[in-house]
Amino acid sequence: MPFGINETMGQYSELFMLLAAGTYTVAFIAFAWDLAKSSKALRAVDLKAAQAGAATKVPVAAGVAAGSAGARLDGPADRAERPSSSAGRAGGAGTGGVMTADGDMKYATERRVPARVAVALTTLAVLIHGAGVVTRALGAGRVPWGNMYEFLTTGAFLVAAVFLLSLIRRDLRFLGTFVVGLVIIMLVAASVAFWTPVGHLVPALQSYWLVIHVSIAVLSSALFTLTFAMSALQLVQSHRQKTVAAGGADKLGFMRLVPSALSLENLSYRINAIAFIGWTFTLMFGAIWAEKAWGRFWGWDTKEVWTFVIWVVYAGYLHARATRGWTGTRAAWLSIVGYLCVIFNFTIVNQFFNGLHSYSGL
């Protein structure tokens, strides 16, 4: 029996979502400020080193402020893809070797103040965002992922929360601009394109399987969002490394705060493997729920087909990288294609394809 609707809680939820979006925006600016400031400071260090006739560049590790000369370069797995110092010097002063952050992504001793401010603001935004999700649940008297608006706002919350949790063990602040930017886009899309007033679920969704099936789907989608950001950065970093190795100018100085393309690929692969397991359970539990709701495990409904397509794409990605040697940019593009399928399934399929899963609430 569904609980009563509390419209006041629903209004509080919308207010919290608005405040969270504003706080995320300020955090986004702080993360961008960190990248810009670090890039400018590193160029100044490069110029000073060039004027002094230094033979090598000042290495920069993730979390190291400008002027730190004691940080080491990439980990062992990344040294193989760095060009020799002579190749780096071919780019001229200020564009020496392909400098990237440590492959182990550990925190260094020195602090980047803008990055610390950005993380603090993101933490505040996540707390406000979480309050918005909880009040939406209280207003509806159920779990807050019964339509596209709720799925998107809850998914954005998990993206930001998973990002913050990852910062406990690894210095992934270089992802901040991109992850927080995606969270802002998700919140804006939820409010502008998919807003739905707080209300009851359609009868088919009034099941405990909603909690199990959709919660795993939201968490898996959040992890896929993180790997999408990493894969996009991997492509940029790979292009930068090749350009500098060929003697070109290093025009993306801020990318030295980002690990090498290989390090990004390895981390993205591990996270995708975890998210893939979650998506597998999403597919399995969805089939079980379909049998209980409609009397069949599989009916080739459009939503079911695209959920399976996503599974196939990521399964192909994991298999190709592990056994067929699909590494580098090919692996990154395949990961990006998988995420685009997730977006297509959530937006186009939900809005423009009629079927048993047409629960967008629009």
C-alpha positions as CSV (number, residue, x, y, z in Angstrom):
1,M,0.0,0.0,0.0
2,P,1.7,3.3,-1.1
3,F,2.2,6.0,1.4
4,G,0.6,9.4,1.1
5,I,2.2,12.2,-1.0
6,N,3.8,15.0,0.9
7,E,4.1,17.9,-1.5
8,T,5.9,20.1,1.0
9,M,8.8,17.6,1.2
10,G,8.7,17.5,-2.6
11,Q,9.2,21.3,-2.7
12,Y,12.0,21.1,-0.2
13,S,13.6,18.5,-2.4
14,E,13.5,20.8,-5.4
15,L,15.0,23.6,-3.3
16,F,17.8,21.3,-2.1
17,M,18.5,20.3,-5.8
18,L,18.7,23.9,-6.8
19,L,21.1,24.7,-3.9
20,A,23.2,21.7,-4.8
21,A,23.5,22.7,-8.4
22,G,24.7,26.1,-7.4
23,T,27.3,24.7,-5.0
24,Y,28.5,22.2,-7.7
25,T,28.9,25.2,-10.1
26,V,31.2,27.0,-7.7
27,A,33.1,23.7,-7.1
28,F,33.4,23.4,-10.9
29,I,34.9,26.8,-11.1
30,A,37.4,26.0,-8.3
31,F,38.5,22.8,-10.0
32,A,39.0,24.7,-13.3
33,W,40.9,27.4,-11.3
34,D,43.1,24.7,-9.9
35,L,44.0,23.4,-13.4
36,A,44.5,26.9,-14.8
37,K,46.6,28.0,-11.9
38,S,48.8,24.9,-11.9
39,S,49.3,25.1,-15.7
40,K,50.4,28.8,-15.4
41,A,52.7,28.0,-12.5
42,L,54.2,25.0,-14.2
43,R,55.0,27.1,-17.3
44,A,56.8,29.6,-15.1
45,V,58.9,26.8,-13.7
46,D,59.6,25.5,-17.2
47,L,60.7,29.0,-18.3
48,K,63.0,29.4,-15.2
49,A,64.5,26.0,-15.8
50,A,65.1,26.8,-19.5
51,Q,66.7,30.0,-18.7
52,A,69.0,28.3,-16.2
53,G,69.9,25.7,-18.9
54,A,68.4,22.8,-17.0
55,A,68.7,19.5,-18.9
56,T,65.5,18.0,-17.6
57,K,62.1,19.3,-16.6
58,V,60.7,19.6,-13.1
59,P,58.5,16.5,-12.5
60,V,55.1,17.0,-11.2
61,A,53.0,14.4,-9.3
62,A,49.3,14.5,-8.7
63,G,48.7,16.9,-5.8
64,V,52.1,18.7,-6.1
65,A,52.1,22.4,-6.2
66,A,54.2,24.4,-8.6
67,G,57.8,24.6,-7.7
68,S,58.0,21.2,-6.1
69,A,61.2,19.6,-7.5
70,G,61.1,16.5,-5.4
71,A,58.1,14.6,-6.8
72,R,58.8,11.6,-9.0
73,L,57.5,10.9,-12.4
74,D,55.2,8.1,-13.5
75,G,55.1,4.7,-12.0
76,P,56.9,1.7,-13.5
77,A,54.0,0.9,-15.8
78,D,54.1,4.3,-17.3
79,R,57.8,4.8,-17.8
80,A,57.8,2.7,-20.9
81,E,55.6,5.1,-22.8
82,R,57.5,8.3,-21.9
83,P,59.8,9.5,-24.6
84,S,63.5,10.0,-23.9
85,S,64.6,13.4,-22.6
86,S,66.2,14.2,-26.0
87,A,62.8,13.6,-27.7
88,G,61.2,15.9,-25.1
89,R,63.8,18.7,-25.6
90,A,63.0,18.7,-29.3
91,G,59.8,20.5,-28.4
92,G,61.8,23.5,-27.3
93,A,61.9,25.3,-24.0
94,G,58.8,24.9,-22.1
95,T,57.7,21.8,-23.9
96,G,60.3,19.2,-22.9
97,G,59.5,15.6,-22.0
98,V,55.9,14.4,-21.8
99,M,55.3,15.3,-18.1
100,T,52.4,13.5,-16.4
101,A,51.4,12.9,-12.8
102,D,52.3,9.8,-10.9
103,G,50.8,6.6,-12.2
104,D,50.0,5.4,-8.7
105,M,47.9,8.6,-8.2
106,K,49.0,9.0,-4.6
107,Y,48.8,12.3,-2.8
108,A,52.0,14.3,-2.6
109,T,53.2,16.3,0.5
110,E,52.5,19.7,-1.0
111,R,49.0,21.1,-1.3
112,R,47.0,22.7,-4.1
113,V,44.8,25.2,-2.3
114,P,42.2,25.6,-5.1
115,A,41.9,21.9,-5.4
116,R,41.3,21.6,-1.6
117,V,38.6,24.3,-1.8
118,A,37.0,22.5,-4.8
119,V,36.8,19.2,-2.9
120,A,35.3,21.0,0.2
121,L,32.7,22.6,-2.0
122,T,31.9,19.3,-3.7
123,T,31.5,17.7,-0.3
124,L,29.1,20.4,0.8
125,A,27.2,20.0,-2.5
126,V,26.9,16.3,-2.1
127,L,25.4,16.7,1.4
128,I,22.9,19.2,0.1
129,H,22.2,16.9,-2.9
130,G,21.7,14.0,-0.5
131,A,19.2,16.0,1.4
132,G,17.3,16.6,-1.8
133,V,17.2,12.9,-2.6
134,V,16.1,12.0,0.9
135,T,13.3,14.6,1.0
136,R,12.1,13.5,-2.4
137,A,11.8,9.9,-1.0
138,L,10.0,11.2,2.0
139,G,7.7,13.3,-0.2
140,A,6.8,10.3,-2.4
141,G,6.8,7.7,0.4
142,R,9.1,5.4,-1.6
143,V,12.5,5.0,-3.0
144,P,13.4,8.1,-5.1
145,W,14.1,6.5,-8.5
146,G,10.6,5.8,-10.0
147,N,10.9,8.0,-13.1
148,M,13.5,9.7,-15.3
149,Y,13.7,12.8,-13.1
150,E,14.4,10.8,-9.9
151,F,16.7,8.4,-11.7
152,L,18.8,11.3,-13.0
153,T,19.0,13.2,-9.7
154,T,19.8,10.1,-7.7
155,G,22.3,9.0,-10.4
156,A,24.0,12.4,-10.3
157,F,24.2,12.2,-6.5
158,L,25.9,8.8,-6.7
159,V,28.4,10.0,-9.4
160,A,29.5,12.8,-7.1
161,A,29.5,10.6,-4.0
162,V,31.6,7.8,-5.6
163,F,34.0,10.5,-6.9
164,L,34.5,11.8,-3.3
165,L,34.9,8.3,-1.9
166,S,37.6,7.6,-4.5
167,L,39.5,10.6,-3.3
168,I,40.1,8.9,0.0
169,R,42.6,6.5,-1.6
170,R,43.7,8.2,-4.8
171,D,44.4,11.7,-5.9
172,L,41.8,12.0,-8.7
173,R,41.2,15.7,-8.3
174,F,42.2,16.1,-11.9
175,L,38.8,14.5,-12.7
176,G,37.0,17.1,-10.7
177,T,36.2,19.6,-13.5
178,F,34.9,16.8,-15.7
179,V,33.0,14.8,-13.1
180,V,31.4,17.8,-11.5
181,G,30.6,19.3,-14.9
182,L,28.7,16.1,-15.8
183,V,26.8,16.2,-12.5
184,I,25.7,19.8,-13.2
185,I,24.6,18.7,-16.7
186,M,22.6,15.8,-15.2
187,L,20.9,18.1,-12.6
188,V,20.0,20.7,-15.2
189,A,18.6,18.1,-17.6
190,A,16.6,16.6,-14.8
191,S,15.1,20.0,-13.8
192,V,14.5,21.3,-17.4
193,A,13.7,18.3,-19.5
194,F,12.6,15.5,-17.1
195,W,11.0,17.3,-14.2
196,T,8.1,15.3,-12.7
197,P,6.1,16.3,-9.7
198,V,6.3,14.0,-6.7
199,G,3.7,11.3,-7.0
200,H,2.9,7.6,-6.7
201,L,4.3,4.9,-9.0
202,V,2.4,3.1,-11.7
203,P,1.2,-0.3,-10.5
204,A,3.8,-2.3,-12.3
205,L,6.6,-0.5,-10.5
206,Q,5.1,-1.0,-7.0
207,S,7.4,-3.9,-6.2
208,Y,10.4,-4.5,-4.0
209,W,12.3,-5.4,-7.3
210,L,12.3,-1.6,-8.0
211,V,14.7,-1.2,-5.0
212,I,16.9,-4.0,-6.1
213,H,16.9,-3.7,-9.9
214,V,17.0,0.1,-10.3
215,S,19.4,0.8,-7.4
216,I,22.1,-1.5,-9.0
217,A,21.4,0.1,-12.4
218,V,21.9,3.6,-10.9
219,L,25.1,2.7,-9.2
220,S,26.5,1.0,-12.3
221,S,25.6,4.0,-14.4
222,A,27.4,6.2,-12.0
223,L,30.6,4.1,-12.3
224,F,30.2,4.2,-16.1
225,T,30.0,8.0,-15.9
226,L,33.4,8.1,-14.1
227,T,35.0,5.8,-16.7
228,F,33.6,7.9,-19.4
229,A,35.4,11.0,-18.0
230,M,38.6,8.9,-17.6
231,S,38.4,7.6,-21.2
232,A,37.8,11.1,-22.6
233,L,40.9,12.4,-20.6
234,Q,42.8,9.3,-21.8
235,L,42.3,10.4,-25.5
236,V,43.4,13.9,-24.7
237,Q,46.5,12.7,-22.8
238,S,47.4,10.2,-25.5
239,H,47.2,12.9,-28.2
240,R,49.3,15.2,-26.1
241,Q,52.0,12.6,-25.4
242,K,52.2,11.7,-29.1
243,T,52.4,15.4,-30.1
244,V,55.2,16.2,-27.6
245,A,57.1,13.0,-28.5
246,A,57.0,14.0,-32.1
247,G,58.6,17.4,-31.2
248,G,55.4,19.4,-31.1
249,A,54.5,22.1,-28.6
250,D,52.9,21.1,-25.3
251,K,49.8,23.3,-25.5
252,L,47.9,21.5,-22.7
253,G,50.1,22.2,-19.7
254,F,47.3,21.4,-17.2
255,M,47.4,17.8,-18.4
256,R,50.6,17.3,-16.5
257,L,48.4,17.1,-13.4
258,V,46.8,14.1,-15.1
259,P,48.4,10.6,-15.1
260,S,49.6,9.1,-18.4
261,A,47.2,7.7,-20.9
262,L,48.2,4.1,-19.8
263,S,47.5,4.8,-16.1
264,L,44.1,6.3,-17.0
265,E,43.3,3.3,-19.1
266,N,44.2,0.8,-16.4
267,L,42.1,2.5,-13.8
268,S,39.2,2.9,-16.2
269,Y,39.4,-0.8,-17.1
270,R,39.2,-1.9,-13.4
271,I,36.2,0.4,-12.7
272,N,34.5,-0.8,-15.8
273,A,34.9,-4.4,-14.7
274,I,33.1,-3.6,-11.4
275,A,30.4,-1.6,-13.2
276,F,29.9,-4.4,-15.7
277,I,29.3,-6.9,-12.9
278,G,26.6,-4.5,-11.6
279,W,25.1,-4.2,-15.0
280,T,25.0,-8.0,-15.3
281,F,22.9,-8.2,-12.1
282,T,20.7,-5.3,-13.5
283,L,20.0,-7.5,-16.5
284,M,19.4,-10.6,-14.5
285,F,17.1,-9.0,-11.8
286,G,15.2,-7.1,-14.6
287,A,14.4,-10.5,-16.2
288,I,13.2,-11.9,-12.9
289,W,11.1,-8.9,-12.2
290,A,9.7,-9.1,-15.8
291,E,8.6,-12.7,-15.2
292,K,6.8,-11.7,-12.0
293,A,5.2,-8.7,-13.5
294,W,4.4,-9.9,-17.0
295,G,4.8,-13.6,-16.9
296,R,7.9,-13.8,-19.1
297,F,11.6,-13.4,-18.5
298,W,12.3,-11.7,-21.9
299,G,10.1,-10.1,-24.4
300,W,12.4,-8.1,-26.7
301,D,10.9,-4.8,-25.4
302,T,13.0,-1.9,-26.6
303,K,14.3,-1.1,-23.1
304,E,15.3,-4.8,-22.6
305,V,17.1,-4.9,-25.9
306,W,19.1,-1.8,-25.2
307,T,20.0,-2.9,-21.7
308,F,21.4,-6.1,-23.4
309,V,23.2,-4.0,-26.0
310,I,24.9,-2.0,-23.3
311,W,25.9,-5.3,-21.6
312,V,27.3,-6.6,-25.0
313,V,29.3,-3.5,-25.6
314,Y,31.0,-3.5,-22.2
315,A,31.5,-7.2,-22.4
316,G,33.2,-6.7,-25.8
317,Y,35.3,-4.0,-24.3
318,L,36.5,-6.1,-21.4
319,H,37.1,-9.1,-23.6
320,A,38.9,-7.2,-26.3
321,R,41.2,-5.5,-23.9
322,A,42.0,-8.6,-21.9
323,T,42.5,-11.1,-24.7
324,R,42.8,-9.3,-28.0
325,G,45.2,-6.5,-27.2
326,W,42.7,-3.7,-27.7
327,T,44.5,-1.1,-25.7
328,G,45.1,2.6,-26.0
329,T,42.7,4.8,-28.0
330,R,40.7,1.8,-29.3
331,A,39.8,0.7,-25.7
332,A,39.0,4.3,-24.8
333,W,36.6,4.8,-27.7
334,L,34.9,1.5,-27.0
335,S,34.3,2.6,-23.4
336,I,32.9,5.9,-24.6
337,V,30.6,4.1,-27.0
338,G,29.3,2.0,-24.1
339,Y,28.5,5.1,-22.2
340,L,26.8,6.7,-25.2
341,C,24.6,3.6,-25.3
342,V,23.7,4.1,-21.7
343,I,22.7,7.7,-22.5
344,F,20.7,6.6,-25.5
345,N,18.9,4.0,-23.5
346,F,18.0,6.5,-20.8
347,T,16.9,9.4,-23.0
348,I,15.9,8.4,-26.5
349,V,14.5,5.0,-25.7
350,N,12.6,6.2,-22.6
351,Q,11.1,9.2,-24.5
352,F,10.5,8.0,-28.0
353,F,9.9,4.3,-27.9
354,N,6.7,2.9,-26.6
355,G,6.9,-0.3,-24.6
356,L,6.3,-1.9,-21.2
357,H,9.1,0.2,-19.8
358,S,7.7,3.6,-20.7
359,Y,7.8,4.9,-17.1
360,S,9.5,8.2,-17.8
361,G,6.8,10.2,-15.9
362,L,6.7,12.8,-18.7
